[in-house]
Amino acid sequence: MKREYGFGLIEVMIAFVIVAVTAGSLLQLSKHYLEYSRDGRSREVALRLLESKLDQLRHQQAVSGYQAVSSGNEALTVATISFDLEWAVYPRDWDSSQHRWLSTAANGSKGDKKDIAVTVAWQTDRGQAQSMTLNSAIAPILPIYAGPFGERAPDLEAGTGGPQ
């Protein structure tokens, strides 16, 4: 009997099963990588929104004044994802006797500084709730003629001194 060389039906079927299982695994893996990539982009957008809101609050302070900086919220949609921004402003006073910052709610002061917490929340494509928070602080912008120890120059409008 003459022996023929080649692949039999069983070998071909086993190779086909191995290729099919490997391809299925690779497809699942690439699906997970795509989801993680989308989630990463959403996190990056959320971080940029947080940074932008903090910059807006700092700019508002420079344009409208320190007292104009207040809490609020807004909703934004970027690339079909809805982001909910919320920021809270907490005025603080320095207590030199205790050497710490205190809430100004008790004494009604305008605050030596304002702590700001900006939070953004969104949902992933899979419906998972995500959120991120950035904290910062701002202080009043003092005029350029303020002295190094907080002493003010003479009243320029009243004509009591200062550069003419």
Buried (B, 14 or more C-beta within 10 A) or exposed (E): EEEEEEEEEEEEEEEEEEEEEEEEEEEEEEEEEEEEEBBEEBBEBBEEBBEEBBEEBBEBBEEEEBEEBEEEEEEBEBEEBEBBBBBBBBBBBEEEEEEEBBEBEEEEEEBBBBBBBBBBBBBBEEEEEBEBEBEBEBEBEEEEEEEEEEEEBEEBEEEEEEEE
